[in-house]
């Protein structure tokens, strides 16, 4: 019997127990140096490597959300890029 293979998405889902998560929760974990205002500004300008959205588009104070599949894809892409760089420098 083989070992279970979990994807990045699987781990994120098990951690957050939801398909969508508030951007501020993601930012606290993956962008700890950013202040809340900076996170909001980056979200407004679409500067994250994954899409963010509001459920209430008309509200200025509504929180931004992230789909975990988009976050998992962005994390996997960054990992692949870093792995290629590592392999290039450590031949």
C-alpha positions as CSV (number, residue, x, y, z in Angstrom):
1,X,0.0,0.0,0.0
2,X,1.5,3.4,-1.0
3,X,1.7,6.5,1.0
4,X,-1.0,9.2,0.4
5,X,0.1,12.1,-1.7
6,X,-1.3,15.5,-0.7
7,X,-1.1,18.5,-2.9
8,X,-0.5,22.0,-1.8
9,X,-4.2,22.7,-2.1
10,X,-5.0,19.7,0.1
11,X,-2.7,21.0,2.9
12,X,-4.2,24.5,2.6
13,X,-7.7,23.2,2.7
14,X,-7.0,21.0,5.7
15,X,-5.4,24.0,7.5
16,X,-8.1,26.6,6.7
17,X,-11.1,24.3,6.4
18,X,-12.6,26.4,3.7
19,X,-12.3,26.9,-0.1
20,X,-11.9,30.7,0.3
21,X,-10.0,32.5,3.0
22,X,-9.7,36.1,4.0
23,X,-6.7,37.8,2.4
24,X,-5.6,39.2,5.7
25,X,-5.3,35.7,7.1
26,X,-3.2,34.7,4.1
27,X,-1.1,37.9,4.4
28,X,-0.5,37.3,8.1
29,X,1.0,33.9,7.2
30,X,2.8,34.5,3.9
31,X,3.5,38.3,4.0
32,X,4.1,39.0,7.7
33,X,6.0,42.2,7.0
34,X,3.1,43.9,5.2
35,X,0.8,46.2,7.2
36,X,-2.9,45.9,6.8
37,X,-3.0,49.1,4.7
38,X,-0.3,47.8,2.3
39,X,-2.2,44.5,1.9
40,X,-5.4,46.4,1.1
41,X,-3.5,48.7,-1.4
42,X,-1.9,45.7,-3.1
43,X,-5.2,44.0,-3.4
44,X,-6.8,47.0,-4.9
45,X,-4.0,47.2,-7.5
46,X,-4.0,43.4,-8.2
47,X,-0.3,43.1,-7.1
48,X,-0.6,39.7,-5.5
49,X,0.5,36.7,-7.6
50,X,-3.0,35.3,-7.2
51,X,-6.5,36.8,-7.8
52,X,-8.3,38.4,-4.8
53,X,-12.0,39.3,-4.7
54,X,-14.7,40.9,-2.6
55,X,-18.1,39.4,-2.1
56,X,-19.6,42.9,-1.9
57,X,-18.1,44.9,-4.7
58,X,-19.9,48.1,-3.6
59,X,-18.5,48.2,-0.1
60,X,-15.2,49.9,0.6
61,X,-14.8,48.0,3.9
62,X,-15.7,44.5,2.7
63,X,-12.8,42.1,3.2
64,X,-10.9,40.6,0.3
65,X,-10.8,36.8,-0.2
66,X,-8.5,34.3,-1.8
67,X,-9.5,31.1,-3.5
68,X,-7.2,28.4,-2.1
69,X,-6.7,26.8,-5.5
70,X,-5.3,30.1,-6.8
71,X,-3.0,30.4,-3.7
72,X,-1.9,26.8,-4.1
73,X,-1.1,27.4,-7.8
74,X,0.9,30.5,-7.0
75,X,2.9,28.7,-4.2
76,X,3.6,25.8,-6.5
77,X,4.8,28.1,-9.3
78,X,7.1,30.0,-6.9
79,X,8.5,26.7,-5.6
80,X,9.2,25.4,-9.2
81,X,11.0,28.7,-10.0
82,X,13.1,28.5,-6.8
83,X,13.9,24.8,-7.6
84,X,15.1,25.7,-11.1
85,X,17.3,28.5,-9.7
86,X,18.7,26.2,-7.0
87,X,19.5,23.5,-9.6
88,X,21.2,26.0,-11.9
89,X,23.5,27.3,-9.1
90,X,24.2,23.9,-7.6
91,X,25.1,21.8,-10.7
